[in-house]
Amino acid sequence: MQMDWNKYVGRTINITMVENYGIVYNTQKNNDQPFYEIVFKTGKLDNVFDDGLLLEAVREKQLMLVYVPFTSIKCVEIF
């Protein structure tokens, strides 16, 4: 089934990934968990491509653009 993602540009979406997409290292020394696995992405849908979505997200007070290929998407919530 094809979906017109362009009508959701500018809306917040939450993506659950098919697999673990990467890890984030915890820089706080008082926490005994050094990293966690990323299994979801949340952000404003910025752009749509033939093979994936581009999200705009804020992480650690920095604006980031995150590309998520359709093959890595398990589930999407649109707000």
N, CA, C and O atoms as a Maestro MAE file, in Angstrom:
{
 s_m_m2io_version
 :::
 2.0.0
}

f_m_ct {
 s_m_title
 :::
 protein
 m_atom[316] {
  # First column is atom index #
  i_m_mmod_type
  r_m_x_coord
  r_m_y_coord
  r_m_z_coord
  i_m_residue_number
  s_m_chain_name
  s_m_pdb_residue_name
  s_m_pdb_atom_name
  i_m_atomic_number
  :::
  1 25 0.835 -1.177 0.000 1 A "MET " " N  " 7
  2 3 0.000 0.000 0.000 1 A "MET " " CA " 6
  3 2 0.886 1.248 0.000 1 A "MET " " C  " 6
  4 15 1.801 1.364 0.814 1 A "MET " " O  " 8
  5 25 0.616 2.152 -0.891 2 A "GLN " " N  " 7
  6 3 1.343 3.408 -0.962 2 A "GLN " " CA " 6
  7 2 0.643 4.457 -0.105 2 A "GLN " " C  " 6
  8 15 -0.586 4.509 -0.049 2 A "GLN " " O  " 8
  9 25 1.432 5.283 0.557 3 A "MET " " N  " 7
  10 3 0.885 6.325 1.420 3 A "MET " " CA " 6
  11 2 1.454 7.664 0.984 3 A "MET " " C  " 6
  12 15 2.641 7.766 0.673 3 A "MET " " O  " 8
  13 25 0.613 8.694 0.958 4 A "ASP " " N  " 7
  14 3 1.065 10.031 0.604 4 A "ASP " " CA " 6
  15 2 1.572 10.727 1.864 4 A "ASP " " C  " 6
  16 15 0.801 11.363 2.583 4 A "ASP " " O  " 8
  17 25 2.862 10.604 2.124 5 A "TRP " " N  " 7
  18 3 3.467 11.184 3.320 5 A "TRP " " CA " 6
  19 2 3.518 12.704 3.253 5 A "TRP " " C  " 6
  20 15 3.625 13.361 4.288 5 A "TRP " " O  " 8
  21 25 3.444 13.272 2.056 6 A "ASN " " N  " 7
  22 3 3.550 14.722 1.906 6 A "ASN " " CA " 6
  23 2 2.460 15.473 2.665 6 A "ASN " " C  " 6
  24 15 2.682 16.608 3.086 6 A "ASN " " O  " 8
  25 25 1.305 14.873 2.848 7 A "LYS " " N  " 7
  26 3 0.239 15.577 3.573 7 A "LYS " " CA " 6
  27 2 0.497 15.620 5.081 7 A "LYS " " C  " 6
  28 15 -0.247 16.274 5.812 7 A "LYS " " O  " 8
  29 25 1.549 14.927 5.560 8 A "TYR " " N  " 7
  30 3 1.903 14.937 6.983 8 A "TYR " " CA " 6
  31 2 3.167 15.751 7.273 8 A "TYR " " C  " 6
  32 15 3.618 15.802 8.417 8 A "TYR " " O  " 8
  33 25 3.737 16.383 6.254 9 A "VAL " " N  " 7
  34 3 4.917 17.230 6.459 9 A "VAL " " CA " 6
  35 2 4.551 18.341 7.445 9 A "VAL " " C  " 6
  36 15 3.514 18.991 7.306 9 A "VAL " " O  " 8
  37 25 5.407 18.548 8.433 10 A "GLY " " N  " 7
  38 3 5.162 19.549 9.464 10 A "GLY " " CA " 6
  39 2 4.502 18.991 10.712 10 A "GLY " " C  " 6
  40 15 4.426 19.677 11.732 10 A "GLY " " O  " 8
  41 25 4.028 17.760 10.645 11 A "ARG " " N  " 7
  42 3 3.403 17.131 11.806 11 A "ARG " " CA " 6
  43 2 4.422 16.282 12.551 11 A "ARG " " C  " 6
  44 15 5.401 15.815 11.969 11 A "ARG " " O  " 8
  45 25 4.182 16.089 13.842 12 A "THR " " N  " 7
  46 3 5.058 15.264 14.662 12 A "THR " " CA " 6
  47 2 4.725 13.798 14.444 12 A "THR " " C  " 6
  48 15 3.558 13.405 14.464 12 A "THR " " O  " 8
  49 25 5.762 12.990 14.235 13 A "ILE " " N  " 7
  50 3 5.558 11.554 14.074 13 A "ILE " " CA " 6
  51 2 6.514 10.802 14.997 13 A "ILE " " C  " 6
  52 15 7.605 11.276 15.314 13 A "ILE " " O  " 8
  53 25 6.078 9.631 15.413 14 A "ASN " " N  " 7
  54 3 6.883 8.734 16.231 14 A "ASN " " CA " 6
  55 2 7.057 7.445 15.440 14 A "ASN " " C  " 6
  56 15 6.075 6.784 15.103 14 A "ASN " " O  " 8
  57 25 8.291 7.089 15.146 15 A "ILE " " N  " 7
  58 3 8.590 5.904 14.340 15 A "ILE " " CA " 6
  59 2 9.181 4.823 15.241 15 A "ILE " " C  " 6
  60 15 10.148 5.068 15.962 15 A "ILE " " O  " 8
  61 25 8.600 3.638 15.196 16 A "THR " " N  " 7
  62 3 9.194 2.464 15.841 16 A "THR " " CA " 6
  63 2 9.988 1.737 14.769 16 A "THR " " C  " 6
  64 15 9.469 1.435 13.694 16 A "THR " " O  " 8
  65 25 11.251 1.459 15.070 17 A "MET " " N  " 7
  66 3 12.146 0.865 14.089 17 A "MET " " CA " 6
  67 2 12.005 -0.662 14.063 17 A "MET " " C  " 6
  68 15 11.637 -1.276 15.064 17 A "MET " " O  " 8
  69 25 12.298 -1.255 12.922 18 A "VAL " " N  " 7
  70 3 12.293 -2.711 12.764 18 A "VAL " " CA " 6
  71 2 13.439 -3.314 13.570 18 A "VAL " " C  " 6
  72 15 13.270 -4.343 14.224 18 A "VAL " " O  " 8
  73 25 14.587 -2.682 13.521 19 A "GLU " " N  " 7
  74 3 15.769 -3.172 14.216 19 A "GLU " " CA " 6
  75 2 16.357 -2.050 15.042 19 A "GLU " " C  " 6
  76 15 15.910 -0.906 14.951 19 A "GLU " " O  " 8
  77 25 17.343 -2.364 15.837 20 A "ASN " " N  " 7
  78 3 18.046 -1.333 16.585 20 A "ASN " " CA " 6
  79 2 18.853 -0.509 15.591 20 A "ASN " " C  " 6
  80 15 19.654 -1.058 14.835 20 A "ASN " " O  " 8
  81 25 18.653 0.765 15.587 21 A "TYR " " N  " 7
  82 3 19.231 1.643 14.584 21 A "TYR " " CA " 6
  83 2 20.612 2.141 14.980 21 A "TYR " " C  " 6
  84 15 21.367 2.605 14.126 21 A "TYR " " O  " 8
  85 25 20.955 2.053 16.261 22 A "GLY " " N  " 7
  86 3 22.252 2.517 16.718 22 A "GLY " " CA " 6
  87 2 22.256 2.598 18.221 22 A "GLY " " C  " 6
  88 15 21.336 2.112 18.879 22 A "GLY " " O  " 8
  89 25 23.282 3.207 18.766 23 A "ILE " " N  " 7
  90 3 23.357 3.377 20.210 23 A "ILE " " CA " 6
  91 2 23.721 4.820 20.534 23 A "ILE " " C  " 6
  92 15 24.306 5.527 19.713 23 A "ILE " " O  " 8
  93 25 23.369 5.240 21.731 24 A "VAL " " N  " 7
  94 3 23.740 6.560 22.228 24 A "VAL " " CA " 6
  95 2 24.518 6.361 23.511 24 A "VAL " " C  " 6
  96 15 24.059 5.666 24.417 24 A "VAL " " O  " 8
  97 25 25.679 6.957 23.597 25 A "TYR " " N  " 7
  98 3 26.520 6.836 24.772 25 A "TYR " " CA " 6
  99 2 26.067 7.837 25.820 25 A "TYR " " C  " 6
  100 15 25.858 9.009 25.505 25 A "TYR " " O  " 8
  101 25 25.913 7.400 27.046 26 A "ASN " " N  " 7
  102 3 25.513 8.258 28.156 26 A "ASN " " CA " 6
  103 2 26.762 8.916 28.725 26 A "ASN " " C  " 6
  104 15 27.665 8.228 29.202 26 A "ASN " " O  " 8
  105 25 26.817 10.246 28.677 27 A "THR " " N  " 7
  106 3 28.011 10.961 29.134 27 A "THR " " CA " 6
  107 2 27.966 11.316 30.613 27 A "THR " " C  " 6
  108 15 28.940 11.856 31.139 27 A "THR " " O  " 8
  109 25 26.861 11.028 31.299 28 A "GLN " " N  " 7
  110 3 26.776 11.324 32.730 28 A "GLN " " CA " 6
  111 2 27.504 10.233 33.513 28 A "GLN " " C  " 6
  112 15 27.194 9.050 33.367 28 A "GLN " " O  " 8
  113 25 28.451 10.621 34.326 29 A "LYS " " N  " 7
  114 3 29.289 9.655 35.042 29 A "LYS " " CA " 6
  115 2 28.569 8.997 36.211 29 A "LYS " " C  " 6
  116 15 28.982 7.923 36.650 29 A "LYS " " O  " 8
  117 25 27.500 9.611 36.730 30 A "ASN " " N  " 7
  118 3 26.806 9.045 37.883 30 A "ASN " " CA " 6
  119 2 25.782 7.975 37.496 30 A "ASN " " C  " 6
  120 15 25.142 7.393 38.372 30 A "ASN " " O  " 8
  121 25 25.625 7.716 36.234 31 A "ASN " " N  " 7
  122 3 24.663 6.719 35.766 31 A "ASN " " CA " 6
  123 2 25.426 5.453 35.388 31 A "ASN " " C  " 6
  124 15 26.415 5.518 34.657 31 A "ASN " " O  " 8
  125 25 24.973 4.306 35.879 32 A "ASP " " N  " 7
  126 3 25.696 3.063 35.615 32 A "ASP " " CA " 6
  127 2 25.312 2.407 34.287 32 A "ASP " " C  " 6
  128 15 25.823 1.332 33.974 32 A "ASP " " O  " 8
  129 25 24.437 3.019 33.504 33 A "GLN " " N  " 7
  130 3 24.111 2.486 32.185 33 A "GLN " " CA " 6
  131 2 24.835 3.332 31.132 33 A "GLN " " C  " 6
  132 15 24.443 4.473 30.889 33 A "GLN " " O  " 8
  133 25 25.879 2.791 30.510 34 A "PRO " " N  " 7
  134 3 26.703 3.607 29.613 34 A "PRO " " CA " 6
  135 2 26.061 3.937 28.268 34 A "PRO " " C  " 6
  136 15 26.451 4.920 27.639 34 A "PRO " " O  " 8
  137 25 25.101 3.159 27.812 35 A "PHE " " N  " 7
  138 3 24.464 3.466 26.532 35 A "PHE " " CA " 6
  139 2 23.103 2.800 26.475 35 A "PHE " " C  " 6
  140 15 22.788 1.935 27.292 35 A "PHE " " O  " 8
  141 25 22.304 3.204 25.512 36 A "TYR " " N  " 7
  142 3 21.030 2.536 25.270 36 A "TYR " " CA " 6
  143 2 20.817 2.397 23.769 36 A "TYR " " C  " 6
  144 15 21.393 3.139 22.973 36 A "TYR " " O  " 8
  145 25 19.992 1.446 23.402 37 A "GLU " " N  " 7
  146 3 19.731 1.189 21.998 37 A "GLU " " CA " 6
  147 2 18.576 2.048 21.518 37 A "GLU " " C  " 6
  148 15 17.598 2.249 22.238 37 A "GLU " " O  " 8
  149 25 18.693 2.544 20.320 38 A "ILE " " N  " 7
  150 3 17.641 3.377 19.743 38 A "ILE " " CA " 6
  151 2 16.687 2.467 18.973 38 A "ILE " " C  " 6
  152 15 17.093 1.811 18.014 38 A "ILE " " O  " 8
  153 25 15.445 2.424 19.382 39 A "VAL " " N  " 7
  154 3 14.452 1.614 18.671 39 A "VAL " " CA " 6
  155 2 13.299 2.472 18.173 39 A "VAL " " C  " 6
  156 15 12.356 1.962 17.568 39 A "VAL " " O  " 8
  157 25 13.375 3.796 18.430 40 A "PHE " " N  " 7
  158 3 12.330 4.676 17.922 40 A "PHE " " CA " 6
  159 2 12.918 6.042 17.597 40 A "PHE " " C  " 6
  160 15 13.966 6.422 18.120 40 A "PHE " " O  " 8
  161 25 12.240 6.763 16.741 41 A "LYS " " N  " 7
  162 3 12.607 8.127 16.367 41 A "LYS " " CA " 6
  163 2 11.358 8.982 16.485 41 A "LYS " " C  " 6
  164 15 10.273 8.564 16.079 41 A "LYS " " O  " 8
  165 25 11.506 10.172 17.038 42 A "THR " " N  " 7
  166 3 10.396 11.115 17.141 42 A "THR " " CA " 6
  167 2 10.857 12.462 16.619 42 A "THR " " C  " 6
  168 15 11.972 12.898 16.907 42 A "THR " " O  " 8
  169 25 10.009 13.117 15.857 43 A "GLY " " N  " 7
  170 3 10.345 14.444 15.361 43 A "GLY " " CA " 6
  171 2 9.278 14.946 14.412 43 A "GLY " " C  " 6
  172 15 8.283 14.273 14.143 43 A "GLY " " O  " 8
  173 25 9.512 16.150 13.915 44 A "LYS " " N  " 7
  174 3 8.601 16.750 12.946 44 A "LYS " " CA " 6
  175 2 9.011 16.265 11.558 44 A "LYS " " C  " 6
  176 15 10.187 16.314 11.197 44 A "LYS " " O  " 8
  177 25 8.043 15.802 10.791 45 A "LEU " " N  " 7
  178 3 8.331 15.334 9.436 45 A "LEU " " CA " 6
  179 2 8.737 16.534 8.588 45 A "LEU " " C  " 6
  180 15 7.937 17.438 8.348 45 A "LEU " " O  " 8
  181 25 9.984 16.531 8.138 46 A "ASP " " N  " 7
  182 3 10.544 17.667 7.411 46 A "ASP " " CA " 6
  183 2 10.456 17.497 5.902 46 A "ASP " " C  " 6
  184 15 10.186 18.453 5.176 46 A "ASP " " O  " 8
  185 25 10.689 16.259 5.427 47 A "ASN " " N  " 7
  186 3 10.692 16.017 3.994 47 A "ASN " " CA " 6
  187 2 10.439 14.542 3.727 47 A "ASN " " C  " 6
  188 15 10.642 13.692 4.593 47 A "ASN " " O  " 8
  189 25 9.989 14.257 2.506 48 A "VAL " " N  " 7
  190 3 9.669 12.886 2.097 48 A "VAL " " CA " 6
  191 2 10.454 12.561 0.838 48 A "VAL " " C  " 6
  192 15 10.502 13.360 -0.097 48 A "VAL " " O  " 8
  193 25 11.071 11.383 0.817 49 A "PHE " " N  " 7
  194 3 11.823 10.925 -0.346 49 A "PHE " " CA " 6
  195 2 11.242 9.602 -0.830 49 A "PHE " " C  " 6
  196 15 10.405 9.007 -0.152 49 A "PHE " " O  " 8
  197 25 11.675 9.145 -1.983 50 A "ASP " " N  " 7
  198 3 11.172 7.879 -2.529 50 A "ASP " " CA " 6
  199 2 11.481 6.694 -1.623 50 A "ASP " " C  " 6
  200 15 10.738 5.712 -1.614 50 A "ASP " " O  " 8
  201 25 12.579 6.774 -0.853 51 A "ASP " " N  " 7
  202 3 12.997 5.634 -0.053 51 A "ASP " " CA " 6
  203 2 13.044 5.898 1.448 51 A "ASP " " C  " 6
  204 15 13.571 5.077 2.198 51 A "ASP " " O  " 8
  205 25 12.499 7.038 1.904 52 A "GLY " " N  " 7
  206 3 12.518 7.289 3.348 52 A "GLY " " CA " 6
  207 2 11.970 8.642 3.751 52 A "GLY " " C  " 6
  208 15 11.513 9.423 2.916 52 A "GLY " " O  " 8
  209 25 12.026 8.902 5.054 53 A "LEU " " N  " 7
  210 3 11.498 10.126 5.640 53 A "LEU " " CA " 6
  211 2 12.625 10.897 6.317 53 A "LEU " " C  " 6
  212 15 13.564 10.299 6.843 53 A "LEU " " O  " 8
  213 25 12.529 12.226 6.302 54 A "LEU " " N  " 7
  214 3 13.485 13.082 6.981 54 A "LEU " " CA " 6
  215 2 12.773 13.770 8.139 54 A "LEU " " C  " 6
  216 15 11.797 14.492 7.937 54 A "LEU " " O  " 8
  217 25 13.273 13.540 9.365 55 A "LEU " " N  " 7
  218 3 12.681 14.123 10.565 55 A "LEU " " CA " 6
  219 2 13.548 15.250 11.086 55 A "LEU " " C  " 6
  220 15 14.775 15.199 10.992 55 A "LEU " " O  " 8
  221 25 12.906 16.267 11.635 56 A "GLU " " N  " 7
  222 3 13.602 17.344 12.335 56 A "GLU " " CA " 6
  223 2 13.371 17.112 13.822 56 A "GLU " " C  " 6
  224 15 12.225 17.034 14.265 56 A "GLU " " O  " 8
  225 25 14.438 17.001 14.590 57 A "ALA " " N  " 7
  226 3 14.321 16.699 16.011 57 A "ALA " " CA " 6
  227 2 15.327 17.535 16.798 57 A "ALA " " C  " 6
  228 15 16.345 17.969 16.260 57 A "ALA " " O  " 8
  229 25 15.030 17.753 18.073 58 A "VAL " " N  " 7
  230 3 15.942 18.443 18.969 58 A "VAL " " CA " 6
  231 2 16.501 17.417 19.942 58 A "VAL " " C  " 6
  232 15 15.755 16.700 20.608 58 A "VAL " " O  " 8
  233 25 17.815 17.359 20.012 59 A "ARG " " N  " 7
  234 3 18.483 16.421 20.916 59 A "ARG " " CA " 6
  235 2 19.627 17.153 21.589 59 A "ARG " " C  " 6
  236 15 20.487 17.730 20.923 59 A "ARG " " O  " 8
  237 25 19.631 17.126 22.914 60 A "GLU " " N  " 7
  238 3 20.636 17.835 23.699 60 A "GLU " " CA " 6
  239 2 20.748 19.290 23.255 60 A "GLU " " C  " 6
  240 15 21.847 19.818 23.089 60 A "GLU " " O  " 8
  241 25 19.601 19.925 23.065 61 A "LYS " " N  " 7
  242 3 19.468 21.345 22.700 61 A "LYS " " CA " 6
  243 2 20.041 21.684 21.335 61 A "LYS " " C  " 6
  244 15 20.360 22.842 21.068 61 A "LYS " " O  " 8
  245 25 20.176 20.679 20.459 62 A "GLN " " N  " 7
  246 3 20.648 20.916 19.111 62 A "GLN " " CA " 6
  247 2 19.618 20.392 18.117 62 A "GLN " " C  " 6
  248 15 19.056 19.312 18.292 62 A "GLN " " O  " 8
  249 25 19.384 21.178 17.074 63 A "LEU " " N  " 7
  250 3 18.481 20.757 16.014 63 A "LEU " " CA " 6
  251 2 19.193 19.736 15.140 63 A "LEU " " C  " 6
  252 15 20.319 19.962 14.697 63 A "LEU " " O  " 8
  253 25 18.528 18.610 14.896 64 A "MET " " N  " 7
  254 3 19.114 17.544 14.087 64 A "MET " " CA " 6
  255 2 18.131 17.137 12.991 64 A "MET " " C  " 6
  256 15 16.917 17.178 13.188 64 A "MET " " O  " 8
  257 25 18.659 16.753 11.860 65 A "LEU " " N  " 7
  258 3 17.864 16.154 10.799 65 A "LEU " " CA " 6
  259 2 18.212 14.677 10.768 65 A "LEU " " C  " 6
  260 15 19.383 14.307 10.686 65 A "LEU " " O  " 8
  261 25 17.189 13.836 10.834 66 A "VAL " " N  " 7
  262 3 17.391 12.386 10.906 66 A "VAL " " CA " 6
  263 2 16.680 11.744 9.721 66 A "VAL " " C  " 6
  264 15 15.476 11.923 9.540 66 A "VAL " " O  " 8
  265 25 17.427 11.000 8.919 67 A "TYR " " N  " 7
  266 3 16.855 10.285 7.787 67 A "TYR " " CA " 6
  267 2 16.535 8.857 8.214 67 A "TYR " " C  " 6
  268 15 17.380 8.173 8.792 67 A "TYR " " O  " 8
  269 25 15.315 8.410 7.929 68 A "VAL " " N  " 7
  270 3 14.893 7.046 8.276 68 A "VAL " " CA " 6
  271 2 14.406 6.357 6.997 68 A "VAL " " C  " 6
  272 15 13.389 6.763 6.434 68 A "VAL " " O  " 8
  273 25 15.114 5.322 6.530 69 A "PRO " " N  " 7
  274 3 14.650 4.592 5.339 69 A "PRO " " CA " 6
  275 2 13.365 3.814 5.636 69 A "PRO " " C  " 6
  276 15 13.163 3.328 6.748 69 A "PRO " " O  " 8
  277 25 12.506 3.706 4.629 70 A "PHE " " N  " 7
  278 3 11.247 2.969 4.802 70 A "PHE " " CA " 6
  279 2 11.485 1.534 5.244 70 A "PHE " " C  " 6
  280 15 10.671 0.974 5.978 70 A "PHE " " O  " 8
  281 25 12.592 0.925 4.808 71 A "THR " " N  " 7
  282 3 12.865 -0.465 5.171 71 A "THR " " CA " 6
  283 2 13.144 -0.646 6.657 71 A "THR " " C  " 6
  284 15 13.084 -1.766 7.163 71 A "THR " " O  " 8
  285 25 13.450 0.446 7.365 72 A "SER " " N  " 7
  286 3 13.712 0.379 8.814 72 A "SER " " CA " 6
  287 2 12.496 0.703 9.666 72 A "SER " " C  " 6
  288 15 12.560 0.626 10.893 72 A "SER " " O  " 8
  289 25 11.382 1.065 9.024 73 A "ILE " " N  " 7
  290 3 10.187 1.483 9.764 73 A "ILE " " CA " 6
  291 2 9.270 0.291 10.021 73 A "ILE " " C  " 6
  292 15 8.875 -0.422 9.098 73 A "ILE " " O  " 8
  293 25 8.945 0.093 11.291 74 A "LYS " " N  " 7
  294 3 8.000 -0.951 11.681 74 A "LYS " " CA " 6
  295 2 6.601 -0.369 11.866 74 A "LYS " " C  " 6
  296 15 5.616 -0.951 11.412 74 A "LYS " " O  " 8
  297 25 6.516 0.788 12.537 75 A "CYS " " N  " 7
  298 3 5.225 1.396 12.873 75 A "CYS " " CA " 6
  299 2 5.407 2.912 12.960 75 A "CYS " " C  " 6
  300 15 6.471 3.389 13.354 75 A "CYS " " O  " 8
  301 25 4.365 3.671 12.590 76 A "VAL " " N  " 7
  302 3 4.411 5.130 12.673 76 A "VAL " " CA " 6
  303 2 3.145 5.643 13.348 76 A "VAL " " C  " 6
  304 15 2.032 5.246 13.006 76 A "VAL " " O  " 8
  305 25 3.344 6.542 14.324 77 A "GLU " " N  " 7
  306 3 2.244 7.259 14.950 77 A "GLU " " CA " 6
  307 2 2.331 8.699 14.475 77 A "GLU " " C  " 6
  308 15 3.410 9.292 14.486 77 A "GLU " " O  " 8
  309 25 1.211 9.264 14.060 78 A "ILE " " N  " 7
  310 3 1.167 10.638 13.568 78 A "ILE " " CA " 6
  311 2 0.346 11.478 14.529 78 A "ILE " " C  " 6
  312 15 -0.786 11.128 14.861 78 A "ILE " " O  " 8
  313 25 0.927 12.602 14.980 79 A "PHE " " N  " 7
  314 3 0.235 13.470 15.930 79 A "PHE " " CA " 6
  315 2 -0.172 14.776 15.270 79 A "PHE " " C  " 6
  316 15 -0.769 15.636 15.919 79 A "PHE " " O  " 8
  :::
 }
 m_bond[315] {
  # First column is bond index #
  i_m_from
  i_m_to
  i_m_order
  :::
  1 1 2 1
  2 2 3 1
  3 3 4 2
  4 3 5 1
  5 5 6 1
  6 6 7 1
  7 7 8 2
  8 7 9 1
  9 9 10 1
  10 10 11 1
  11 11 12 2
  12 11 13 1
  13 13 14 1
  14 14 15 1
  15 15 16 2
  16 15 17 1
  17 17 18 1
  18 18 19 1
  19 19 20 2
  20 19 21 1
  21 21 22 1
  22 22 23 1
  23 23 24 2
  24 23 25 1
  25 25 26 1
  26 26 27 1
  27 27 28 2
  28 27 29 1
  29 29 30 1
  30 30 31 1
  31 31 32 2
  32 31 33 1
  33 33 34 1
  34 34 35 1
  35 35 36 2
  36 35 37 1
  37 37 38 1
  38 38 39 1
  39 39 40 2
  40 39 41 1
  41 41 42 1
  42 42 43 1
  43 43 44 2
  44 43 45 1
  45 45 46 1
  46 46 47 1
  47 47 48 2
  48 47 49 1
  49 49 50 1
  50 50 51 1
  51 51 52 2
  52 51 53 1
  53 53 54 1
  54 54 55 1
  55 55 56 2
  56 55 57 1
  57 57 58 1
  58 58 59 1
  59 59 60 2
  60 59 61 1
  61 61 62 1
  62 62 63 1
  63 63 64 2
  64 63 65 1
  65 65 66 1
  66 66 67 1
  67 67 68 2
  68 67 69 1
  69 69 70 1
  70 70 71 1
  71 71 72 2
  72 71 73 1
  73 73 74 1
  74 74 75 1
  75 75 76 2
  76 75 77 1
  77 77 78 1
  78 78 79 1
  79 79 80 2
  80 79 81 1
  81 81 82 1
  82 82 83 1
  83 83 84 2
  84 83 85 1
  85 85 86 1
  86 86 87 1
  87 87 88 2
  88 87 89 1
  89 89 90 1
  90 90 91 1
  91 91 92 2
  92 91 93 1
  93 93 94 1
  94 94 95 1
  95 95 96 2
  96 95 97 1
  97 97 98 1
  98 98 99 1
  99 99 100 2
  100 99 101 1
  101 101 102 1
  102 102 103 1
  103 103 104 2
  104 103 105 1
  105 105 106 1
  106 106 107 1
  107 107 108 2
  108 107 109 1
  109 109 110 1
  110 110 111 1
  111 111 112 2
  112 111 113 1
  113 113 114 1
  114 114 115 1
  115 115 116 2
  116 115 117 1
  117 117 118 1
  118 118 119 1
  119 119 120 2
  120 119 121 1
  121 121 122 1
  122 122 123 1
  123 123 124 2
  124 123 125 1
  125 125 126 1
  126 126 127 1
  127 127 128 2
  128 127 129 1
  129 129 130 1
  130 130 131 1
  131 131 132 2
  132 131 133 1
  133 133 134 1
  134 134 135 1
  135 135 136 2
  136 135 137 1
  137 137 138 1
  138 138 139 1
  139 139 140 2
  140 139 141 1
  141 141 142 1
  142 142 143 1
  143 143 144 2
  144 143 145 1
  145 145 146 1
  146 146 147 1
  147 147 148 2
  148 147 149 1
  149 149 150 1
  150 150 151 1
  151 151 152 2
  152 151 153 1
  153 153 154 1
  154 154 155 1
  155 155 156 2
  156 155 157 1
  157 157 158 1
  158 158 159 1
  159 159 160 2
  160 159 161 1
  161 161 162 1
  162 162 163 1
  163 163 164 2
  164 163 165 1
  165 165 166 1
  166 166 167 1
  167 167 168 2
  168 167 169 1
  169 169 170 1
  170 170 171 1
  171 171 172 2
  172 171 173 1
  173 173 174 1
  174 174 175 1
  175 175 176 2
  176 175 177 1
  177 177 178 1
  178 178 179 1
  179 179 180 2
  180 179 181 1
  181 181 182 1
  182 182 183 1
  183 183 184 2
  184 183 185 1
  185 185 186 1
  186 186 187 1
  187 187 188 2
  188 187 189 1
  189 189 190 1
  190 190 191 1
  191 191 192 2
  192 191 193 1
  193 193 194 1
  194 194 195 1
  195 195 196 2
  196 195 197 1
  197 197 198 1
  198 198 199 1
  199 199 200 2
  200 199 201 1
  201 201 202 1
  202 202 203 1
  203 203 204 2
  204 203 205 1
  205 205 206 1
  206 206 207 1
  207 207 208 2
  208 207 209 1
  209 209 210 1
  210 210 211 1
  211 211 212 2
  212 211 213 1
  213 213 214 1
  214 214 215 1
  215 215 216 2
  216 215 217 1
  217 217 218 1
  218 218 219 1
  219 219 220 2
  220 219 221 1
  221 221 222 1
  222 222 223 1
  223 223 224 2
  224 223 225 1
  225 225 226 1
  226 226 227 1
  227 227 228 2
  228 227 229 1
  229 229 230 1
  230 230 231 1
  231 231 232 2
  232 231 233 1
  233 233 234 1
  234 234 235 1
  235 235 236 2
  236 235 237 1
  237 237 238 1
  238 238 239 1
  239 239 240 2
  240 239 241 1
  241 241 242 1
  242 242 243 1
  243 243 244 2
  244 243 245 1
  245 245 246 1
  246 246 247 1
  247 247 248 2
  248 247 249 1
  249 249 250 1
  250 250 251 1
  251 251 252 2
  252 251 253 1
  253 253 254 1
  254 254 255 1
  255 255 256 2
  256 255 257 1
  257 257 258 1
  258 258 259 1
  259 259 260 2
  260 259 261 1
  261 261 262 1
  262 262 263 1
  263 263 264 2
  264 263 265 1
  265 265 266 1
  266 266 267 1
  267 267 268 2
  268 267 269 1
  269 269 270 1
  270 270 271 1
  271 271 272 2
  272 271 273 1
  273 273 274 1
  274 274 275 1
  275 275 276 2
  276 275 277 1
  277 277 278 1
  278 278 279 1
  279 279 280 2
  280 279 281 1
  281 281 282 1
  282 282 283 1
  283 283 284 2
  284 283 285 1
  285 285 286 1
  286 286 287 1
  287 287 288 2
  288 287 289 1
  289 289 290 1
  290 290 291 1
  291 291 292 2
  292 291 293 1
  293 293 294 1
  294 294 295 1
  295 295 296 2
  296 295 297 1
  297 297 298 1
  298 298 299 1
  299 299 300 2
  300 299 301 1
  301 301 302 1
  302 302 303 1
  303 303 304 2
  304 303 305 1
  305 305 306 1
  306 306 307 1
  307 307 308 2
  308 307 309 1
  309 309 310 1
  310 310 311 1
  311 311 312 2
  312 311 313 1
  313 313 314 1
  314 314 315 1
  315 315 316 2
  :::
 }
}
